[in-house]
């Protein structure tokens, strides 16, 4: 029976422990302040936390970038808000919410973040009320010191007219999935930088066309996986890749669970919406003809002609997180299954979905499963020979009972394998400020806020800033066209496997996809 060691004695014993083994110091209690945890961990495993955090204090310099936004629905509005351009009604809501609840930091955060040195010169949306609302937001920023210099934002009826405008340097694409590829290709042709929402493309063929158009241009491309800015993921990547704290990882499980109308893409349909204020012909574009439908227009994710289902909407977030942490790339094979088990509302895309992705050269399997009829929270879990990591807005590390690397510490009773031995929870004291079900879900998945130097930051703002800085500096952002290509190919492999009922194979040398008979 090992003798229990006091905290002071165990701290002294760090000098005799292996560098990484010290990470699993049992006495790092959960209630310790995050800064103390970082300080202790940095001494033990010699990671400079400052090197993980991106700069958040320097003023964006260089030439002002003139932007156009295509699509001002829910996501387009969020992006413009993150950039500091809000409708006066939203600003009033933020102010009032802060006055009533000082834990709601949205207005404070808006005013404290640096200016991005941008202006919106154009907007294109085929639903008139969205365009009109966006025009007001584009002309209104609490961060502008001299609003008299702001030119009125112009509305364009088509995306091609906006992209061709001489006073627009870069475009933000926040449209339904079936319009991503045509718009990215058109922007690249005109030399306009692109920030596009995911999934990057709707089809496999479009993925190659988009990559070629971007690589054959001089534009800076960023795919909208704002999780790339989440510090927990950046730290997890360092611990796994540089410190090998989990040993050999052979199995990863990641998931999506949602159980609300919003989570199942049953978005509200405005009472004022009609054939008179929607350009339906432009919406359907080159997809299969369909009679005018408010449901298809506002709930487009439910149909394959316009959306990419769970693979393009949610699997891509989960995949990109793992690709960020482990750089796994495109899988060798994918086998998918699922169906429409609960939401029998005429949709085409599944509401329960599973995908098994194999990486033969890496001796690794990635499992993804999703349900839109259960809100049961399931963390991402990375499983290795020496330990496992549950990764969400923070992460916990547990040591495996049969770890060879830490067998001595287990035998000595220094490591207790029955409980997580390390927990990293950035900004834990501020989590209560998150109130809505949707925000809580995305916050848990690392898609809303991150914490740097003790302050809360909007990940979309940071992702936009990284793109804008890359434009000015001529560098590559973190979710560039190569990462976008990997994401899109992986998502399409999963979709094709589901729709064809066959296992899908990727030939990385020929860049070809095949299926079994």
Number of C-alpha atoms within 10 A of each C-alpha: 6 8 8 11 14 10 13 9 10 15 14 11 12 15 11 8 15 14 14 17 18 23 22 24 22 18 16 17 12 13 7 9 14 18 13 11 18 16 14 17 21 14 13 20 17 13 18 13 15 10 9 15 16 12 13 15 9 9 12 17 11 10 9 14 18 17 24 29 29 26 23 27 19 11 14 21 22 17 23 23 20 21 26 24 26 26 21 15 10 14 20 13 13 18 17 14 16 16 12 10 11 12 15 21 19 21 19 13 15 24 14 12 20 17 20 19 18 16 21 26 24 26 27 28 26 21 22 17 17 19 22 16 15 28 23 16 23 30 21 20 24 16 18 17 9 7 12 7 8 15 12 14 19 17 20 19 17 14 25 15 12 24 30 16 15 9 15 20 22 26 26 25 29 25 24 22 26 25 23 22 25 15 22 27 21 17 25 24 17 18 18 25 26 26 24 25 23 25 30 30 31 25 23 18 12 18 20 16 15 24 18 14 18 22 14 11 16 15 21 25 28 29 26 25 23 25 28 24 26 26 23 23 24 17 20 23 20 16 18 19 15 11 16 16 27 23 19 16 21 15 17 20 19 21 21 26 20 20 13 15 13 14 18 19 16 17 14 11 12 10 6 8 15 14 11 10 13 18 16 19 13 12 20 19 12 11 12 8 10 11 9 16 13 16 13 18 18 18 21 23 25 24 16 17 20 23 23 26 25 26 28 24 17 18 26 22 23 20 24 24 26 22 18 20 20 16 13 16 19 24 25 18 23 29 21 24 19 18 14 16 13 12 15 10 9 9 16 15 21 24 23 21 26 22 23 18 23 20 17 11 8 12 11 17 19 20 21 21 19 22 23 24 18 13 14 11 12 13 18 22 20 21 20 21 19 21 24 22 24 21 23 21 25 22 21 18 23 23 27 22 16 13 18 12 19 22 16 14 18 18 12 14 16 21 24 19 18 10 12 19 20 22 19 19 18 24 20 13 11 14 15 10 14 17 10 8 13 13 14 17 19 15 17 17 23 25 23 22 27 24 20 19 13 11 12 17 23 21 23 25 24 24 26 23 20 20 26 24 18 17 20 15 10 12 12 16 22 20 24 17 21 15 20 26 22 20 27 25 24 26 30 24 29 28 27 20 20 23 13 12 15 18 19 24 19 19 13 11 6 7 9 9 17 13 16 8 5
